Amino acid sequence: MSTLKFKTTIKCSGCLANVTPHLDAAEGIAKWEVDILNPNKILTVETAGASEAEVIAVVEKAGYTAEKVS
């Protein structure tokens, strides 16, 4: 299992409510959380096989953007 971090446009609890069903249903994502208090709105994902591109695609499908950070 690896951990990926992304800068996102997920800003508030309403945004979290919108993206939750998408991330929860995604194959290969074991656990995730968004730090909405961080200015970069960091999404941390523990993957069980999902690639960086797959996580970005799920976030974009929900209507938000995600950009990999180191």
C-alpha positions in Angstrom: 0.0 0.0 0.0 1.3 3.4 -0.9 0.3 7.0 0.1 -0.3 9.6 -2.5 -0.9 13.4 -1.9 -2.7 15.8 -4.1 -3.4 19.5 -4.1 -7.2 19.9 -4.8 -10.1 22.3 -5.3 -12.1 20.5 -2.6 -12.8 23.5 -0.3 -15.5 22.8 2.2 -17.8 20.2 3.8 -20.2 20.5 0.8 -17.4 19.7 -1.6 -16.4 16.7 0.6 -20.0 15.5 0.5 -19.9 15.6 -3.3 -16.6 13.8 -3.7 -17.1 11.2 -1.0 -19.3 8.7 -3.0 -16.8 8.8 -5.9 -13.7 8.2 -3.8 -15.5 5.6 -1.6 -16.6 3.6 -4.7 -13.2 3.8 -6.5 -11.4 0.6 -6.9 -7.9 0.5 -5.3 -8.5 3.3 -2.8 -8.2 1.9 0.8 -8.5 5.1 2.7 -8.6 8.8 1.9 -9.0 12.2 3.6 -8.9 15.9 2.7 -7.3 18.5 4.9 -9.6 21.5 4.1 -7.8 23.7 6.6 -4.6 23.4 4.5 -4.4 26.3 1.9 -3.7 23.6 -0.8 -6.7 21.4 0.3 -4.5 18.3 0.4 -6.1 15.0 -0.4 -4.2 12.1 1.1 -5.0 8.7 -0.4 -3.8 5.2 0.8 -3.9 3.1 -2.3 -4.5 -0.6 -2.6 -3.5 -0.6 -6.3 -5.0 2.7 -7.6 -2.5 4.8 -9.7 -2.0 8.5 -9.4 -3.8 9.0 -12.7 -6.8 6.9 -11.5 -7.2 9.0 -8.3 -7.0 12.2 -10.4 -9.7 10.8 -12.8 -12.0 10.0 -9.9 -11.6 13.5 -8.4 -12.2 15.1 -11.8 -15.3 13.0 -12.4 -16.7 14.4 -9.1 -16.1 17.9 -10.6 -12.9 18.9 -8.8 -9.2 19.1 -9.8 -6.3 17.3 -8.3 -2.6 17.8 -8.8 0.1 15.4 -7.4 2.4 16.9 -4.8 5.6 15.4 -3.5 
